[in-house]
Amino acid sequence: MPIISKYSNQEVEQIIAELLATLKKNNASAELSLMCLGNAASIIIKDNFPKQTREQIAESFSAALKDAAK
């Protein structure tokens, strides 16, 4: 069953392009890029979700990342 997003593909692709352009502009290696994106994800989770749901959000995010990496 396909997942229906409330965000358009165009919106998502534009933000990803901007993130990647920033990393490229700063000559960030793959390792540094992943570190920065991981830290950003952690900050987003801490700043936007109640403490009691953060672990589940992080687990769901991790599972989605693992699936995307296959």
C-alpha positions in Angstrom: 0.0 0.0 0.0 1.6 3.3 -1.1 2.2 6.0 1.6 0.3 9.2 0.9 2.2 12.3 1.9 0.7 15.7 2.8 3.8 17.2 1.1 4.2 17.4 -2.7 7.1 15.7 -4.4 8.2 19.1 -5.7 8.3 20.6 -2.2 10.3 17.7 -0.8 12.7 17.6 -3.8 13.3 21.4 -3.5 14.2 21.2 0.2 16.5 18.2 -0.5 18.2 20.1 -3.3 18.8 23.0 -1.0 20.3 20.8 1.7 22.6 19.0 -0.7 23.7 22.3 -2.3 24.6 23.6 1.1 26.7 20.5 1.9 28.3 20.7 -1.5 29.1 24.5 -1.1 30.9 23.6 2.1 32.8 20.7 0.5 31.4 18.4 3.2 32.6 14.8 2.8 30.0 12.0 2.9 30.9 11.4 6.6 30.5 15.0 7.6 27.3 15.3 5.6 25.8 12.3 7.4 27.0 13.7 10.8 25.4 17.1 10.1 22.1 15.6 8.8 22.0 13.2 11.8 22.5 16.1 14.2 19.9 18.1 12.4 17.4 15.2 12.7 18.1 14.9 16.4 17.5 18.6 16.9 14.3 18.5 15.0 13.1 15.5 17.0 14.0 17.2 20.4 12.5 20.5 19.4 9.3 19.3 17.9 8.1 16.2 19.7 7.1 15.6 23.3 9.8 13.7 25.4 7.6 10.6 25.7 7.3 10.2 21.9 10.9 11.0 20.8 12.2 7.5 21.1 9.4 6.1 18.9 9.9 8.9 16.4 13.6 8.2 16.2 13.0 4.5 15.8 10.5 5.1 13.0 13.0 7.5 11.3 15.7 4.9 11.7 13.6 2.1 10.2 12.7 4.3 7.2 16.4 5.2 6.7 17.3 1.5 6.8 14.6 0.6 4.2 15.8 3.5 1.9 19.4 2.2 2.1 18.5 -1.3 0.8 
